[in-house]
Amino acid sequence: MTIQNVAVVGAGVMGRGIAYASALAGFHTTLVDVSEKQRRDAYSFAEHTTQKGIKKEKITESQAKDLLANLTTSSDLESTVNKADLLIEAVPEKRELKKKILETADQHAPEHTLFASNTSTISPTELGSYTNRASQVVVMHFFNPVHRMPLVEIVKGLETSEQTVDLIKFSSEKMGKETVEVNEFPGFVTSRISALVGNEAFHMLQEGVATAEDIDKAVRLGLNYPMGPLELGDLVGLDARLNNLKYLHETLGEKYRPAPLLEQLVQAGRLGKKSGRGIYKYNA
Ligand SMILES: NC(=O)c1ccc[n+]([C@@H]2O[C@H](COP(=O)([O-])OP(=O)(O)OC[C@H]3O[C@@H](n4cnc5c(N)ncnc54)[C@H](O)[C@@H]3O)[C@@H](O)[C@H]2O)c1
């Protein structure tokens, strides 16, 4: 089996980045979203990102032209999955919504179509159970911003076949990504590590170990992280960080209990960059 047609469902932060990487890889890519504005913004994002890519000599003019020719948008999930070899779901992290998308896609996609989800937390075994093709369902966890972040975590469910994993690995590599294979555990590899490091930084700030600036600087320069844990928290959103920790606390235990300071900042509406203030202040 070969992958030619890719359907990406959800044209938000992640879906538009995934569709960009997929179209650049040469896959005929259709980005499906219920919102017309999101579809338009996602196509503009591709146009803008190709222009920036040309200026920085990351892609050629001809690659940019091919990318835009490979990318279309649609509001119609059924007719799009009907032609897809691979579906990548990137709708919001709501179980019922993902279930509905997968059930509908399962009814309308050809038998061979693979289903991948970009979920941050939901089990691939559970996602597979919403379909009659559990062996072809997998988590394909991209990172934000997708066009710059080089990793895809491939998370296998109980029934996911080796053939599915191989094809997802091949597709990810064609999109210019490195892959790691992960067995099904809450938080995969990256969310688990990142949640713990981030939470520890909040505890340190609360205990008065150092200022926020110095905690971030110490981790950047002393541990060689590209960003400090507190500035990263502001970038991802403190609410998203808190939800992730709550989920890991529920599933993996006490060491993931969210730091009280993090809960307090979220209660105060200080959600990070997107709300203008988190640990740090941002201009509008
Ligand atoms: N944002 C991140 O940094 C990040 C990183 C890794 C994984 N994820 C995961 O990726 C997924 C998407 O996250 P996001 O941040 O891109 O969300 P987002 O809110 O930016 O985008 C979701 C998109 O889905 C669309 N949508 C909603 N219902 C739909 C439907 N029925 N059919 C088609 N489209 C529909 C929305 O209009 C929106 O454009 C989530 O599962 C999230 O946990 C997010």
The ligand as a Gaussian input file, in Angstrom:
#p B3LYP/6-31G(d) Opt

LIG

0 1
 N       -1.653000      23.078000      20.378000
 C       -0.622000      22.295000      20.675000
 O        0.474000      22.767000      21.015000
 C       -0.763000      20.795000      20.534000
 C        0.403000      20.003000      20.504000
 C        0.276000      18.617000      20.313000
 C       -0.998000      18.050000      20.184000
 N       -2.111000      18.850000      20.240000
 C       -3.436000      18.201000      20.049000
 O       -3.852000      18.483000      18.703000
 C       -5.287000      18.527000      18.638000
 C       -5.723000      19.854000      18.016000
 O       -5.237000      20.896000      18.831000
 P       -5.138000      22.408000      18.295000
 O       -4.347000      23.152000      19.317000
 O       -4.725000      22.418000      16.862000
 O       -6.689000      22.846000      18.372000
 P       -7.392000      24.146000      17.733000
 O       -8.505000      24.487000      18.653000
 O       -6.376000      25.192000      17.381000
 O       -8.001000      23.598000      16.327000
 C       -9.032000      22.656000      16.248000
 C       -9.761000      22.845000      14.919000
 O      -10.738000      21.804000      14.789000
 C      -11.881000      22.379000      14.147000
 N      -13.048000      21.520000      14.389000
 C      -13.852000      21.467000      15.476000
 N      -14.832000      20.562000      15.275000
 C      -14.633000      20.029000      14.039000
 C      -15.320000      19.043000      13.263000
 N      -16.401000      18.409000      13.732000
 N      -14.844000      18.750000      12.028000
 C      -13.765000      19.400000      11.523000
 N      -13.073000      20.340000      12.227000
 C      -13.508000      20.653000      13.462000
 C      -11.986000      23.761000      14.741000
 O      -12.785000      24.621000      13.912000
 C      -10.513000      24.178000      14.804000
 O      -10.134000      24.828000      13.606000
 C       -5.779000      18.303000      20.068000
 O       -6.076000      16.950000      20.219000
 C       -4.567000      18.699000      20.908000
 O       -4.563000      18.048000      22.171000
 C       -2.029000      20.196000      20.397000

